[in-house]
Each structure stands twice: as structure tokens, then as C-alpha cells.
Amino acid sequence: MHSELEEFIASSTLCNTHEHTEYERFYRDSRHDVLTHLFDNYVVFDLHSAGASQKSLDALIDPSDPDVARRFRDVQTYWDRIHFTGYAEGVKLAAKRLFGIDVFDSGSAFCGSGN
């Protein structure tokens, strides 16, 4: 038997307006590559908790270094530890849908493309 509260919750519309948006000039003026698009978010905290150094995390999302393979390779061990977390699942989903990436390792297509 459902309580009145359970029925109210079940019938309520949920709208999450939590967003992280920047002004247009931020996107025009910023340099991005595949790693910044995928990893410049909360997943870096999972990587840090798994043991990644701040230096390697800063390098991971630094598009001024074109060596995408090395940047990812430096956090590969920690990615392997966290790849089933919620934030990592979001990264994998974005990688698949936006970039066609199925496998995350330093030999992945995104590492060979340099974009």
C-alpha cells in the first residue's frame, strides 16, 4: 500500500537545473582537445582519489601539450581503478557518443589522432 507521500513523489515531475555554463567568450577563447572535453569535470576527483598526482591531472587537461597519448598514459593506472564510477561512466558515454571512442587506453583512437 502506497502512502500519500510515495504517491506524490511517484507522480512528481523532476527537473534538474544544475548547470555549469560559461559565457560564450570562454568557449571562443579556450583551447580544447579530446582530453579536455572528456576529463575537465568531476572525474578528475575520482582519479585523484585513486592516486593520480595533481601534476598528472593538470597535464591531462592541458591542451597546450599535443602529446595526448602520454597525457592519458600518465593517468591510465588510475583510470583503470575508477572506470566504473558514475563520473567515469559519464566520460565513457560522452567518449562513445561524441568521439566514437570505445576503448580507453594509451593506444586508443583518440590518442593516435592528436586532436
ChimeraX attribute file (.defattr): number of C-alpha atoms within 10 A of each C-alpha:
attribute: neighborCount
match mode: 1-to-1
recipient: residues
	/A:1	5
	/A:2	8
	/A:3	8
	/A:4	9
	/A:5	9
	/A:6	11
	/A:7	11
	/A:8	11
	/A:9	11
	/A:10	11
	/A:11	9
	/A:12	9
	/A:13	7
	/A:14	8
	/A:15	6
	/A:16	5
	/A:17	6
	/A:18	6
	/A:19	6
	/A:20	6
	/A:21	8
	/A:22	8
	/A:23	7
	/A:24	8
	/A:25	8
	/A:26	10
	/A:27	11
	/A:28	8
	/A:29	8
	/A:30	8
	/A:31	11
	/A:32	15
	/A:33	17
	/A:34	18
	/A:35	22
	/A:36	15
	/A:37	15
	/A:38	19
	/A:39	19
	/A:40	16
	/A:41	13
	/A:42	12
	/A:43	21
	/A:44	22
	/A:45	14
	/A:46	19
	/A:47	25
	/A:48	17
	/A:49	13
	/A:50	16
	/A:51	14
	/A:52	19
	/A:53	15
	/A:54	13
	/A:55	9
	/A:56	17
	/A:57	20
	/A:58	12
	/A:59	21
	/A:60	24
	/A:61	23
	/A:62	19
	/A:63	19
	/A:64	10
	/A:65	13
	/A:66	13
	/A:67	18
	/A:68	23
	/A:69	21
	/A:70	16
	/A:71	22
	/A:72	25
	/A:73	19
	/A:74	18
	/A:75	23
	/A:76	19
	/A:77	15
	/A:78	19
	/A:79	24
	/A:80	13
	/A:81	14
	/A:82	19
	/A:83	19
	/A:84	12
	/A:85	13
	/A:86	13
	/A:87	18
	/A:88	20
	/A:89	14
	/A:90	16
	/A:91	20
	/A:92	20
	/A:93	16
	/A:94	15
	/A:95	20
	/A:96	13
	/A:97	11
	/A:98	12
	/A:99	13
	/A:100	13
	/A:101	15
	/A:102	14
	/A:103	13
	/A:104	18
	/A:105	17
	/A:106	18
	/A:107	13
	/A:108	14
	/A:109	17
	/A:110	23
	/A:111	21
	/A:112	12
	/A:113	11
	/A:114	14
	/A:115	14
